[in-house]
Amino acid sequence: MIPHLFTGFRMIRDDVKYLVGVGISVLLLGPLFGVPAFFGALLEIGFSGGHGTAAGMREAFEQLGFPAGSDLGLMSATVGVISAVVFGMAMVNLAARRGYTKVIKSPKELSIDKIRGLIPESDRKPGTTMTIAPDALEPFAFHAAFVGLAILIGWYLLTGIKTLSARMEPDLFRSFPLFPLAMIGGIIVQIVSAKLGIARYFDRKTYDRILGFALDFLVVSAIASIKLDVFLAFFWPFAILMVVGLGWVIFATWFLAPRMLPGSWFERGITEYGMQTGVTALGLLLLRVADPQFETEAAESFGFKQIIYEPLMGGGFVTASAPILIATFGVGTSYAVGALSVVLMLLVAYFSGWIRLSHPNRRGSGST
């Protein structure tokens, strides 16, 4: 259970992503192109946070004096989504050829239907379950109302935090985005609904459909709203940052994952690669390709770690706060905190026996 809950691999990968991004911004991109130190945070905002985080950071970047940050974050998220699909599928094929996958024995076993995203008639399943009579209230509207309530709670929390922060020096939360607090609003709604007995009328599949619709709408509208002139103005520093960042994520997935993830390392690693470059849905999509029936522990461990990881990174408080903290406390302090967190996670993993110094054996031996 503890290795499943341990988020060390993901925290190390994300922290180093910050260190790599901010480091190259300070040492290379800043002197050559005049970008701020927190320019490197676009890696985490776009890759891990996605289009929603990048769009939600618009006000924060404007108050930090870098209004182009949100548009570049949207472009970073777009690059991440494309990379998740292209390089993710390439790694699944390569892993199957090398015998790193536990379920798929050969690339020939990869489902064409899964790759195309089309479901045959014989395999189709209901997308939702009605828990509310449509004559009384539309079930979709019933579920969407609670999503809106969660966002409303998050908005009130943000208003309160900004009011308190305005009395402090420095005012750290003057440009803090809404989305991390909306997640807290969702937790509050879930707890209260369970206490009142309302939660038994919630349908998980309906919420999945709302999530998918909102995500698709967000991605399309976000890409359509990208200002190409802003992108072209920062083309070279942005391109260098993306290449370096993507190189690090692939390296972590292909070389660190087998040495830090217990059991089914590739299935777990490719899931997190998809999530860390695109969105959670893409991570699970790649897992479905490598492990169609969730026969390995990858899906379970991913779900456990999301509970701890998601409120902090991947669009959580750390992701939203990073540019603000770097601008407020400076690169040196921020870099030191990031480096110390990486060292701490490495020490915990090493002394707990969760790090292997060599690549595990292929399928069938030494993989636990």
N, C-alpha and C positions, 0 to 999 in steps of 0.2 A: 504493500500500500504506500509506504513512504517514498520509494523510488518513483511511483506514479505521481505523487503529489509534488515531488521535488521539481522545481522549475529552473534549476541551475543552467541547463543547456540553453534554454530560451532567454534567460536573463543575461547570461554571458554573451550570447549572440547579439542581443539588442544593445547591451552596454558597449560592446566592442563596436557595434554599428555606429553608436554615437561617437566613440573615441576615434574611429576611422574617419567619419564624416567631418566632425569638428576639427580633427587634426589636419586633414588635407585642406580644409577651408582656411585655417590659420597659416599653415606653412606654404601652401601653393596658390589656392584660389583667391585668397584675400590679397596677397601682394600682386598677383598678376591681373586680377579682374575687379578688385575692389569690393568683393562681397563681404558681408558681416560674418563674424565667427559662427553665429547660430545658423548660417546657411547649411551647414552639415546636418542639422536636425531634420532637413527635408527628407532624408533617407527614412528615418523612423516614421515621420508624419505621413509620408506617401506610401511606403511599403507596408508598414505594420498598421498604421491608422486607417489608410485608405481614403477614398474620396470624401467620405463624411467628415473625417477629422480635418482634412485639408480645407474643406469648405467652411467648417466651423471655426477655423483658426484665422479667418480673414480679418476680423476686428483686432485680434491680437497682433498680427503682423503690421497692420496699419498703425497701431499705437506704438509699436517698436520702431517705426520709421522705415519699414520695408514692405510696402503694400504689394510688391510683386510676389511675396512669399506664398500667399494662398494659391495664386495661379500656378506657380512652380510646384507647389505641393500637389495640386490636382494632376499636373503632368507627371509628377513622380509616381502618383498612384496609378496612373494609366500605364506607365512603363512597367510598374510592378505587376499589374494584372496580366499584361501580355507576357511578361517573363514567367509568371506562374504557370501559364498554360504551355508555352513553347518549351522552356527548359525543364519544367516539371515532367511533361510527357517524355522528353528525351532521357531524363534520368530514370524514369520508370522502365523504359525499354532497355537502357544500359544495365540497370540493376538486374533485370530478368535474365539478360544474357550472361551476366557474371555469376548468377546464382545467389544474389543477395536477398532476393524476395522469398518469403516463406510459402506463399500460396501460389503465385504465378510462376510456373516452371520455365516458360518461354514467352518471348514477345508475341508469338502466334496465338497465345491463349488470351491476349487482351481483347476484351469485348468490343466489337465494332459499334454496337449500340451505345455502349458507355462513352466511347470516344466521340461519336457523333452527337450524343445527347438525346437520342430518340429512343423511346420505349416501345417495344413491340406490343401488340394488342394483348397477347397472352400474359404479359408481365405487368400490365397496368394496374395500379392500385388507387383507391379513393384518396383525393388530396386533402379532404377535410371531413369532419364529423359534426353534425348539427347537435348542439347542446341547448339551443334556444329555439322555440317554435317561430318560424318565419312570419306567421300570422301576427305574432305579438311584437317581435323585434327582429330585424335582419341580423342573423348570427355574425356576419362579417362586421357590421357596424357595432355590435355589442363588444366584440374583441378589440376593434380599433379604438373605441372609447377609452378603454383602459390603457392603451398605448398613449393616447393623448393625455390621460391623467398622469401618467408617469413623467411625461415631458413637462407638464404644468408644475408638478412637484419639483422637478429639477430646476425650472425657471425661478420658482420662489426661493429655493436654496441658493441659487446663484445671486439673486438680488440681495439676500441677506449677507452672503459672504462678501460681496462687493461693498456693501454698506460698512461692514466691520473693517474690511481691508483699507477703505479710504481714510480711516482714522489712524492707520499704522504707517510707519516709515521703515523700509520702502513699501509702497503699495503694490504688493506682489500679484494681487488678483484683479487689478484694474481691467485687464484684458483677458481674463480667464474665460474659455469657451463653455458652452452649455452642455455639450454631449456627455462628459464624464458624470455630471450631476444628474443628467437624465437617467443614466444607468442606476444611480442610487435611488432615483424615483421609482424605477422599475422594481428594485428589490423591496422597497417600502410597499408598493402596491401588491406585490406577491405575498409578502408576510401578512399584511392586513387582510387580504382576500382569503388566505388560508385560515386565519383566525375566525373570520366571519362565515366561513363555509361557502363563499362565492367561488373559490378556486375550482371546485368540482365541476363547475360549468365552463371552465376554460378548456379549449381544445388546442393542444400543442400544434397540430397540423395547420390549423387556421392561423396561428401566430407565425408559423413558418411561411405561409403564403403571404402574409402581411410583410414579413421581413424581406422575402424575395422580391415582392413588388416594389417596396420602398427602396431596396438596394439597387435594383435595375433602373428605376426612375432616377435615383440619385446619380448613378454612374453616367447614364446617358446625358442628363442635364448638366452635370459637372464638366464632362468632356466638351459639350457644346458651348459652355461658357468660358472655356480657356481662352485667354487673350494671346493669340499667336505672336503678336508684336512683342509682348513681354517675354515669351519663351525664346524668341529669336534674339532678343537683347541679351539674354543670359545663356545662350546656347552652349558655349564652350565650357564654362564652369559647371553648368547643369549636366552636360554630357559626361564630363570627367567624373563628377560625383556619382552618377548613375552606374557607370562602368565599374568604378572601384567598389561601390556598395553592393552591386549585384555579384561581383567577384567574391566578396566576403561571404555573402549569404550562401552561394553555391559551395564555397570551400567549407563552411560550417556544416552544411548538409551532407556533403560527400565524404569529408575527412574527420570532422569532430563528432558527428552524430554516432558513427559506429563505435567510438571510444567513450561516449558519455551516456548513451541511451541503452538501458538494459532490455534485452530481448526485442526481437522484431525491430531492430534499429532502423532499417530502411523504411518500413511502413510508418514508423513514428516520425522519422526525419522528413519524409516527403510530405506528410500531413502538415508539419510545422513549416516546411518551406512554402507550401501553397498559401498557408495562412499569413506568413510573414512577408510575402511579396504581394499577395492579393488580398483575399478576405477569407474568413473561416469557411465559407461555402466552397471556395476553390481548394482549400486544404483537404476538406472531406471528399471533394470530387476526385482528387488525385489518390486519396486513400481507397476510394471505391474502385479505381482502376487497378491498383496493386493488390487490394484485398476486398473483392466484391461483396463478400458476405460477412465482413468484419470478424473473421476467424481469429485474427491475432489480437493482442492486448492493446493495439495502437489506438483504437477509438476510445476505449475505456480510459486509458492514461491521458489522452488528449482532453477528454471531458473533465477529469479530475483537476488537471493543471489549469484549465481555463478559469476555474473558480478563484484561484489565487492570482493568476497572471493577469487576467483581463482588466480588473479595476485599476491596475497600475500601468501596464504597458499596452501596446497594440491599440492605441486610441484612448487609454485611460489617463490617470492623473499625471504620470510622469511624461507621457507623450505630449500632453497639452501644456505642461509647465516648462518643458525643457528650454524652448527659445527664450521664455521670460526669465528663467533662472540664469541662463548663460548671459543674457544682456544685463541682468541686475547684479550678479555676483562675480561676473568675469569668467574668462576661459580657464584660468589657472585653478580656481576653486572647483568649478564644475568638472574639469578634467580629473582632478584629484579624487573627487567623490566617485566618479564613474570608474576610475582605475581601482580604487579600493573595493568597490562592490564586486568587480570582476575577480579580484584576488580572493575575496571572502567566499564567493561562490565556488571557486576552484578548490579552495581549502576544504570546504564542507564536502564537496563531491569526492575529493581525493581520500580524505580520512574516513569517509563512509563507505569506501570501496566501490564507488560508482564510476570510476574512471579506469579504462583499460589503456595501457601504454601501447598496445599493438592492435591491429585490425582484427576483429573477431573472425573465426573460421566461417566458411561458407555454410549454406543451408544444411541443417541436420547435426551440427556439432558446434559446441562452444558458443552458443548464441544466447544463453540465459544470463 
